[in-house]
Amino acid sequence: MRLVAVVLNWNGGEDTPAALASLEGIETICVDNGSEDGSADAVAERFPDVDLIRTGVNLGFSGGNNVGIRRALAHGADWVLLLNDDAVADAALPAALAAA
């Protein structure tokens, strides 16, 4: 099972880095939805293993997530996990998904 997480960032401040940190060990794509607060640069600096996509414009919630989903599927994802940028994943999440 290949799990890829997608986190949508839009001016995420400290929320997006907390969400990304909670996904350590899970292949992750962060879609920056045209942020203007420097959060995309912070993601690039703090999370070099995260695939950062900069859309350049705000595509909205569904549009931004669709960009990430398409990238995940193109990379061979069997499962795509959408995690809101203001949420954190429990460490047991990958095992729970595998068991399901």
C-alpha positions as CSV (number, residue, x, y, z in Angstrom):
1,M,0.0,0.0,0.0
2,R,1.4,3.4,-1.0
3,L,0.0,6.2,1.1
4,V,0.6,9.8,0.0
5,A,-0.6,12.7,2.2
6,V,-1.7,16.0,0.7
7,V,-1.8,19.2,2.8
8,L,-3.2,22.4,1.3
9,N,-1.5,25.6,2.5
10,W,-2.9,29.1,2.3
11,N,-1.2,31.6,4.5
12,G,-0.8,28.7,7.0
13,G,1.6,30.4,9.5
14,E,2.5,27.8,12.1
15,D,-0.5,25.5,11.4
16,T,0.9,24.1,8.2
17,P,4.3,23.2,9.6
18,A,2.6,21.4,12.6
19,A,0.5,19.4,10.1
20,L,3.5,18.5,8.0
21,A,5.5,17.5,11.1
22,S,2.8,15.2,12.2
23,L,3.1,13.3,8.9
24,E,6.8,12.5,9.3
25,G,7.5,9.1,7.7
26,I,4.6,9.5,5.2
27,E,5.2,10.7,1.7
28,T,3.7,14.2,1.7
29,I,2.8,16.8,-0.9
30,C,2.1,20.3,0.2
31,V,0.1,22.5,-2.2
32,D,0.6,26.2,-1.6
33,N,-2.5,27.9,-2.8
34,G,-1.0,31.3,-3.5
35,S,0.1,32.2,0.0
36,E,1.4,35.7,0.6
37,D,2.6,35.3,4.2
38,G,5.9,33.5,3.4
39,S,4.6,30.2,4.6
40,A,5.5,28.4,1.4
41,D,9.1,29.5,1.8
42,A,9.0,28.2,5.4
43,V,7.7,24.9,4.2
44,A,10.4,24.6,1.6
45,E,13.1,25.4,4.2
46,R,11.8,23.3,7.1
47,F,10.6,20.3,5.1
48,P,12.9,19.6,2.2
49,D,11.5,16.0,1.8
50,V,8.0,17.4,1.2
51,D,7.0,17.8,-2.4
52,L,5.9,21.5,-2.5
53,I,3.7,22.6,-5.3
54,R,3.3,26.4,-5.6
55,T,0.1,27.1,-7.6
56,G,0.8,30.9,-7.7
57,V,-2.9,31.6,-7.2
58,N,-5.7,30.6,-4.8
59,L,-7.5,27.7,-6.5
60,G,-9.9,27.3,-3.5
61,F,-10.1,24.3,-1.3
62,S,-11.2,21.7,-3.9
63,G,-9.0,23.1,-6.7
64,G,-5.9,23.1,-4.5
65,N,-6.5,19.6,-3.2
66,N,-7.2,18.4,-6.7
67,V,-3.7,19.6,-7.7
68,G,-2.2,17.5,-4.9
69,I,-4.4,14.5,-5.6
70,R,-3.3,14.4,-9.2
71,R,0.4,14.6,-8.2
72,A,-0.1,11.8,-5.7
73,L,-1.8,9.6,-8.2
74,A,0.9,10.4,-10.8
75,H,3.5,9.2,-8.2
76,G,1.7,5.9,-7.9
77,A,-0.3,6.5,-4.7
78,D,-2.8,3.7,-3.8
79,W,-4.3,5.9,-1.1
80,V,-4.4,9.7,-0.8
81,L,-4.8,11.2,2.6
82,L,-6.1,14.8,2.7
83,L,-5.1,16.5,5.9
84,N,-6.3,20.0,6.7
85,D,-3.4,22.4,7.5
86,D,-4.9,23.1,10.9
87,A,-5.0,19.5,11.9
88,V,-2.3,17.0,13.1
89,A,-2.2,13.3,12.3
90,D,-1.9,10.8,15.1
91,A,1.2,8.7,14.9
92,A,-0.9,5.5,14.6
93,L,-2.7,6.7,11.5
94,P,-0.6,4.8,8.9
95,A,-1.1,1.5,10.8
96,A,-4.8,2.1,11.3
97,L,-5.3,2.8,7.5
98,A,-3.3,-0.3,6.6
99,A,-5.4,-2.4,9.0
100,A,-8.6,-1.0,7.4
